[in-house]
Amino acid sequence: MTELERHAARLRAFAAARDWEQFHTPKNLAMALAGEVGELVAELQWLTPDESRALDPETLARVTAELGDVTNYLVRLADVLGVDLVAAASAKLDTVERRYPSDAYRGSARKAPPASP
């Protein structure tokens, strides 16, 4: 069992011990995930790029806690849906690597053209 699988099992047990599975629908988990991402964004929103790269200890602690919340909701959502999160992320990276070849996009933030149907 991987560390991520162990963490998903721990989250599953946490929810079961509190009888929260009834609330952990994909819709609710996705909404909670979006809320936590919003809280993460709020911590960084008004910082300059340089400030966001060199967080003071208090801000880093808050950002770390929000990253934990985001991760927990993402892992729980994937678990409820039966999605292998690492496989999904790897497959998406494969797609993005093809869509944004390094020789054509190095140093550029431009979007790739839409994929053909």
FENZISUL-V572895 format. One record per residue. N is the residue number from 1. D_FIRST is the distance of its C-alpha to the first C-alpha in Angstrom with 2 decimals. Layout:
[[N,D_FIRST] [N,D_FIRST]]
//
This chain:
[[1,0.00] [2,3.79] [3,6.68] [4,8.11] [5,5.92] [6,6.45] [7,9.89] [8,10.54] [9,9.98] [10,12.27] [11,14.71] [12,14.81] [13,15.67] [14,18.13] [15,19.85] [16,20.04] [17,21.57] [18,24.23] [19,24.78] [20,24.19] [21,22.42] [22,26.02] [23,26.43] [24,23.16] [25,24.62] [26,23.85] [27,27.37] [28,27.11] [29,23.79] [30,25.23] [31,28.40] [32,26.71] [33,24.76] [34,28.14] [35,29.73] [36,27.28] [37,27.74] [38,31.43] [39,31.15] [40,29.43] [41,32.20] [42,34.83] [43,33.84] [44,34.55] [45,37.20] [46,40.38] [47,39.27] [48,40.62] [49,38.25] [50,38.90] [51,38.34] [52,34.98] [53,33.89] [54,35.12] [55,34.27] [56,35.91] [57,33.70] [58,34.32] [59,33.54] [60,30.40] [61,29.23] [62,29.97] [63,28.32] [64,25.16] [65,25.17] [66,25.78] [67,22.96] [68,20.67] [69,22.26] [70,21.98] [71,18.28] [72,17.66] [73,19.88] [74,18.51] [75,14.87] [76,16.36] [77,18.65] [78,16.13] [79,14.13] [80,17.54] [81,18.55] [82,15.52] [83,15.45] [84,12.68] [85,13.92] [86,13.08] [87,14.65] [88,17.51] [89,18.18] [90,18.20] [91,20.53] [92,22.71] [93,23.03] [94,24.12] [95,26.74] [96,27.94] [97,28.27] [98,30.54] [99,32.45] [100,33.07] [101,33.81] [102,34.13] [103,37.66] [104,38.90] [105,37.17] [106,36.97] [107,38.27] [108,38.94] [109,37.68] [110,39.40] [111,37.66] [112,37.26] [113,39.50] [114,38.11] [115,36.32] [116,38.60] [117,38.37]]
//
